[in-house]
Amino acid sequence: MTKAEIVAEIANKTGIEKVAVQAVVESFMDTVKNSMVNGENVYLRGFGSFIIKERAEKTGRNISKNTTIIIPAHNIPAFKPAKTFVNAVKDNVKL
C-alpha cells in the first residue's frame, strides 16, 4: 500500500478531503522522523514502536580489493509492532 492509497482510504472512511488527509499523514511522518533524528523513540499503543537500534562497530571485507575495513558503530531506525498487531497479522484478522 502506498502513501496515496493510505490517504485515499482515510479520506473515504472519514469523509475528509484528500488534501487535508495528505497534510496530516505527511505531518505525522515528519514528526516521527524528526523525533527519531533527535534520538527519541516513538510509541503508539496498539500499533507499535519506532525505535532507534544501535549497531556495534564491526570488521568487514571489501572482496573486490581483498582488504579489511572497519564499519563504525551507527544507529538505524526500526519498527517493532505491538503484540495485538502481530497477532492480527498472524491470524489474518481485520482490525
N, C-alpha and C positions, 0 to 999 in steps of 0.2 A: 504494500500500500504506500503510495506516495503522499507528499505533503498536500498536494492539490486534492487528492482523493479524501484525505482526512478532513480538509476544510469543507469540501462538498458534503461529506457525511454529517458533520456537525451542523452545517447550515440547514440541511434537510431536517434533521432531528429537532433543532431548536427554533427554526423559522427566522433566524438572524441572517442578515445579508452576508454574502461570502466575503466581501471586502472587510467587514468588521471581524469576522471569524479569522480571516487570514492574519489580520493585525494582531489579534490575541495569540494565535498559535506562534507567530514569529516572535512576539514579545516573550512568550513562555520559553521558547528555545534560547533566546538571547539571555534571559535571566538565568537559566540553568547553566549555560556556557560560561557566563561571567562569574557565577558563583564558583564553578569548578576551577576557572583560571585563577581565582583568588584563594584557592586551596580549601574551599568549603564543599562538603558533600551535600547532596540534595535528597531528602527523604520524602516520599509520597506514600502514605499509608494505604495499604491495599493494592498498590501498583508496583512499587519497587524503589530502589535507591540508585542514584547516580553517584558513584564513588570514585575516588582517586586511588589507584593502585600504584604502589612503589615497586619499581623493578630494580633489583640489585645490579651492581657492576658485574660484568662477566667478560670472559675471553671468547672471542670469535675468530673465525678464519676467513680470509679472503682467498678463495680457492683459485681464482684466476692468476693471482700473483704469488700464491703459496706462502702467505705471510699471516702472522698472528696479529690481531688487533684487539684493543680494549674497548668494549662497549660501555660507556659510562652509565652510572645509575640515573634513572629518569622516572618520571611519573606518567601514567597513562589513564585516560578516563575509561570507566567500565560501568555496566548496568547490572544490578543484581535484582532480579524480580522477587516480588513478595510471594510468600507461600501460597496464598489464595490464587495468585496469578499463575504460578507454576502448576498447581493442582487443576485449575480450569483448563489450561492448555493440555495437560496430560489426559484429562477426562473428556476433552472436546466439548466443554460446557460453555454456552454463550452467557456472558455476564450481563 
